[in-house]
Amino acid sequence: MAESRVPNQQSPNFLSEATVLANELSHLRRTLHRNPELGNDLPQTQATVIEALSGLPLEVHRGTDVSSVIAVLEGGKPGPTVLLRGDMDGLPVEENSGEEFASTNGAMHACGHDLHTSGLVGAAKLLSAHQEDLPGKVVFMFQPGEEGPGGAKPMLDEGLLDVTGKRPVAAYGFHVAPGERGGFAYRSGTVMAGAYNLSITVHGKGGHGSAPHSSLDPVPPLTEIASALQNAVTRQFNVFDPVVATITQLEAGTAAVNVIGDDARLGATVRAMTRESGEKFDVVVRRLAENIAAAHGCTAEVEFSTLYPPTVCDKSETEWAADTLRGVLGEEGVREVPEPRMGSEDFSFVLEEVPGTFMFLGASYPGTDPMTAPMNHSAEVRFDDAVLPTQSAALATLAFERLLAA
């Protein structure tokens, strides 16, 4: 384990200062939680964030194509730019958490983005209070659409990284998860997989179920393709560069059970730890699907697209950030994990452009067993907003210390 890095003597004690914000941040989190919005169109959430930032010495920009918010804090001393990120959107999940502030609109903050947003607001408040001592600029990135269709890339296209005139020297983001409240987990290199969407449609010729020989039934080749996909993953990809292909949709036929339809389709989510494996999978699946379909006298149409690339944390920035947080939270508050996660994140687009890191933050209620607690995306997941002062202080500390270190 790396040693903790003692904060600079010029640095504020953000952890102590954040305790004063606890009730305010909890109220904001619960307001957001009661009113989740989906995708890239989050007008109410955007307005709530802007209101929460009002009165701070920030230059605030609204997104043009998406409901994003970019807030810039210019320090009293010259220096580089650091970016901090929080996502704002919910999921199309009917909440069953039992929280008294649960959503009732058919959507849910089942992935903790309400905490991410509130924690970033807290960081903006903490850093704004020390504006004169801040040696540079901080960009606060409030993004929509992380759960899809993706909000980070549109924000990049709209000039996120050039908003201060200087591209950030580092970018940091956190994600809450079941775990001991206030504890951070990190990993250098690939920390989350790339996500890809796969659709395969086999085109045949329909007919009567009693005479399959007079049709070109698309179902048998589709089921062969589904099985062959799993063999391809284990036989054509290095086990130390893993790929996961999970078929989640199978569609065929008509309302009548005795009719052979013209087409059959499958849908799948594919995860890969490197861009190279994702690109290779595209080639492999097309060859496999087209040739199996042809063997049955059918044709196959393959659609394979990248949702998010792998999330890759810069080794130097990650180790620096971990050591910095250990200096604030203690050795036990920050741990390195050996394996990446097969979930995906569109903060990956930012980390392809800017060196930085993405860490996980435990946010379970005291007494909860993280091993059996409902996970992110569950209708029953519960996160404790008492973690918000730690989250805000950690973000503020990384930004301030990184600017001092530049």
ABEGO torsion letter per residue (X at the ends): XBBBBBBBAABBBAAAAAAAAAAAAAAAAAAAAABBBBEABBAAAAAAAAAAABGBBBBBBBBAABBBBBBBBBBABBEBBBBBBBBABBBBBBBAAGBAABBAAGBBBAAGAAAAAAAAAAAAAAAAAAAAABBEBBBBBBBBGAAOAEAAAAAAAAGAAAAAGBBBABBBBBBBBBEBBGBBBBBBEBABBBBBBBBBBBBBBBBBAABAAABBBAAAAAAAAAAAAAAAAAAABBAABBBBBBBABBBBEBABAABBBABBBBBBBBBBABAAAAAAAAAAAAAAAAAAAAAAGBBBBBBBBBABBBBBBBAAAAAAAAAAAAAAAEAAABBBBABBBABBBAAAAAAAABBBBBBBBBABBBGBBAAABBBBGBAABBBBAAAAAAAAAAAAAAAAAAAAAX
